Amino acid sequence: MATRRLRQAAAATFGWIVVFDALHVYWELGGQFGFGDQADPLPSAETAGQRVFAAVVLALFVVGTVLPLAFVQRWSRRIPRWILITMAWVAAGLLTVRAATAFVDDAMRTVFGSPTGLTGLTYEQLLGTATPSAYTLWSARAIDLYFLVGGVVYGATAWYARRRADGQPDSPQPPKTI
């Protein structure tokens, strides 16, 4: 049985991922909102490696969408809890690291004047223009912040999932074998 805080965290996480998924579907259908003035913001899938990467990302979208539900639905009891908690921590880590590296990259460019930031890529390579508009830069920062929010809500879900409804710790470790 899920605690009240776990249900709230899982609901917030599910709400976050639904918006995240909806934005990506919108962008795949040609939408531009959120990308500023970028002409072609989506990466191509011309090579086999790019197609494999796209398939892995799609699988992560599916898992990321179902995961918050798994903490509060009966059907998930067949899945060992430590696997769900580990997956939530991994999601929190990936999203937070993605956001943090983007913040550092942006700071290196805007505060310290680095032409290539942390990534080693120029604005032209990243955004399609050597001199992006403020709209484009702030759009990118908003996306980076949204990734951080995702890291926080997945982390909160993992954190509250550590305890069962009776208040006892629910270890995220696999069961010990004899």
C-alpha positions as CSV (number, residue, x, y, z in Angstrom):
1,M,0.0,0.0,0.0
2,A,1.4,3.4,-0.9
3,T,1.7,6.2,1.6
4,R,0.0,9.5,1.0
5,R,3.3,11.2,0.2
6,L,4.3,8.5,-2.2
7,R,0.9,8.8,-4.0
8,Q,1.4,12.6,-4.2
9,A,5.0,12.3,-5.5
10,A,3.9,9.6,-8.0
11,A,1.0,11.8,-9.2
12,A,3.4,14.8,-9.6
13,T,5.9,12.6,-11.5
14,F,3.1,11.2,-13.7
15,G,1.9,14.8,-14.4
16,W,5.4,15.9,-15.3
17,I,6.0,13.0,-17.7
18,V,2.6,13.4,-19.4
19,V,3.6,17.0,-20.2
20,F,7.1,15.9,-21.2
21,D,5.7,13.3,-23.5
22,A,3.0,15.6,-25.0
23,L,5.7,18.2,-25.8
24,H,7.8,15.6,-27.6
25,V,4.9,14.4,-29.6
26,Y,4.1,18.0,-30.5
27,W,7.7,18.6,-31.6
28,E,7.8,15.4,-33.6
29,L,4.7,16.7,-35.4
30,G,6.5,19.9,-36.4
31,G,5.7,22.2,-33.5
32,Q,8.2,24.9,-32.6
33,F,7.0,26.3,-29.3
34,G,9.8,26.0,-26.7
35,F,12.7,26.1,-29.2
36,G,12.9,29.8,-29.7
37,D,14.0,30.7,-33.2
38,Q,15.8,27.5,-34.1
39,A,15.1,26.5,-37.7
40,D,15.4,22.7,-37.2
41,P,15.6,21.9,-33.5
42,L,15.2,18.1,-33.7
43,P,18.1,15.8,-34.3
44,S,18.0,13.7,-37.5
45,A,17.8,9.9,-37.6
46,E,19.8,9.3,-40.7
47,T,22.3,6.8,-39.5
48,A,21.8,3.4,-37.9
49,G,23.3,4.7,-34.7
50,Q,20.9,7.6,-34.6
51,R,18.0,5.3,-35.2
52,V,19.1,3.0,-32.4
53,F,19.5,6.0,-30.1
54,A,16.0,7.1,-31.0
55,A,14.6,3.6,-30.2
56,V,16.4,3.6,-26.8
57,V,15.0,7.1,-26.0
58,L,11.5,5.9,-27.0
59,A,11.8,2.9,-24.7
60,L,12.9,5.3,-21.9
61,F,9.8,7.4,-22.6
62,V,7.5,4.4,-22.2
63,V,9.2,3.2,-19.0
64,G,9.3,6.7,-17.6
65,T,5.6,7.1,-18.2
66,V,4.6,3.8,-16.6
67,L,7.1,4.0,-13.7
68,P,5.2,6.5,-11.5
69,L,2.0,4.5,-11.9
70,A,3.8,1.4,-10.8
71,F,4.3,2.7,-7.3
72,V,0.6,3.1,-6.7
73,Q,-1.1,0.4,-8.8
74,R,-1.8,-3.2,-7.7
75,W,-0.5,-4.7,-11.0
76,S,3.1,-3.6,-10.1
77,R,3.3,-5.9,-7.1
78,R,4.6,-8.6,-9.4
79,I,7.7,-6.4,-9.9
80,P,10.3,-6.4,-7.1
81,R,10.1,-3.0,-5.3
82,W,13.8,-2.6,-5.4
83,I,13.7,-2.6,-9.2
84,L,11.1,0.2,-9.3
85,I,13.0,2.3,-6.7
86,T,16.3,1.8,-8.6
87,M,14.6,2.8,-11.9
88,A,13.2,5.9,-10.2
89,W,16.6,6.9,-8.8
90,V,18.2,6.3,-12.2
91,A,15.6,8.5,-13.9
92,A,16.1,11.2,-11.2
93,G,19.9,11.0,-11.8
94,L,19.7,11.2,-15.6
95,L,17.3,14.1,-15.6
96,T,19.3,16.0,-12.9
97,V,22.6,15.4,-14.6
98,R,21.2,16.5,-17.9
99,A,19.9,19.7,-16.4
100,A,23.0,20.4,-14.4
101,T,25.4,20.0,-17.3
102,A,23.2,22.3,-19.4
103,F,23.3,24.9,-16.6
104,V,27.1,24.7,-16.4
105,D,27.4,24.8,-20.2
106,D,25.2,27.9,-20.3
107,A,27.2,29.6,-17.5
108,M,30.5,28.9,-19.3
109,R,29.1,30.6,-22.4
110,T,27.3,33.6,-20.9
111,V,29.3,34.3,-17.7
112,F,32.8,33.2,-18.7
113,G,32.6,33.9,-22.5
114,S,33.5,30.4,-23.6
115,P,32.7,29.9,-27.3
116,T,32.1,26.2,-26.8
117,G,30.9,25.8,-23.3
118,L,31.1,22.4,-21.5
119,T,30.0,20.4,-24.5
120,G,32.7,21.6,-26.9
121,L,30.1,22.7,-29.4
122,T,29.5,26.2,-30.6
123,Y,26.1,27.9,-30.6
124,E,25.9,27.4,-34.3
125,Q,26.4,23.6,-33.9
126,L,23.9,23.5,-31.1
127,L,21.2,26.0,-32.1
128,G,21.8,26.5,-35.8
129,T,23.0,30.1,-35.4
130,A,26.2,31.7,-34.1
131,T,24.1,34.5,-32.5
132,P,21.0,33.0,-31.0
133,S,18.2,35.4,-29.9
134,A,17.4,35.9,-26.3
135,Y,14.1,34.1,-27.0
136,T,16.1,31.0,-28.1
137,L,18.5,31.1,-25.1
138,W,15.7,31.5,-22.6
139,S,13.7,28.8,-24.3
140,A,16.6,26.5,-23.9
141,R,17.0,27.5,-20.2
142,A,13.3,26.8,-19.6
143,I,13.7,23.3,-21.1
144,D,16.8,22.7,-18.9
145,L,14.8,23.8,-15.9
146,Y,12.0,21.4,-16.8
147,F,14.6,18.6,-16.9
148,L,15.6,19.6,-13.3
149,V,12.0,19.5,-12.2
150,G,11.7,16.0,-13.6
151,G,14.8,14.9,-11.7
152,V,13.3,16.3,-8.5
153,V,9.9,14.6,-8.9
154,Y,11.4,11.2,-9.8
155,G,13.8,11.6,-6.9
156,A,10.9,12.4,-4.6
157,T,9.0,9.4,-5.8
158,A,12.0,7.1,-5.2
159,W,12.5,8.7,-1.8
160,Y,9.0,8.2,-0.6
161,A,8.9,4.7,-2.1
162,R,11.6,3.6,0.4
163,R,9.0,3.3,3.1
164,R,6.0,1.1,3.2
165,A,2.6,2.3,4.4
166,D,3.3,0.9,7.8
167,G,6.3,3.2,8.1
168,Q,8.9,0.4,7.9
169,P,11.9,0.9,5.6
170,D,11.5,-0.8,2.3
171,S,15.1,-1.5,1.2
172,P,15.9,-0.6,-2.4
173,Q,18.5,-3.4,-2.4
174,P,17.9,-6.8,-4.0
175,P,17.0,-9.6,-1.6
176,K,20.0,-11.5,-0.2
177,T,20.4,-15.0,-1.5
178,I,21.7,-17.8,0.7
